[in-house]
């Protein structure tokens, strides 16, 4: 797995902000780069994987840590 290029701290943000901020950050990153997203919004468990499917980005991993989730997304296309 690739090491994250950047980290997006979306802790404390509610739906749809974690996904909107991830989309904006990924737009400015080169193809193939990896974004780690930290989120504690319960809806992110559904929203982030759905965003990756819809946008064509690859969800490399999804983990829980200390009351929040960590998503690792690789930019494609």
C-alpha angles and dihedrals in degrees: 000000000000121000114248113265093200139006124223113202105207095160112143093019120120130215127323096016099078091055094041092051091046090051092050093047093047091052090062094046125087119253112275094028119129127231123197112206122197114200138163099183107118090220091059089078087069101026101053097051090044090050090052092051093047096045096040096241118138119245101215097182145351119199140164122233131169098335098320140076129245118209122188112201128184116208114235131179 
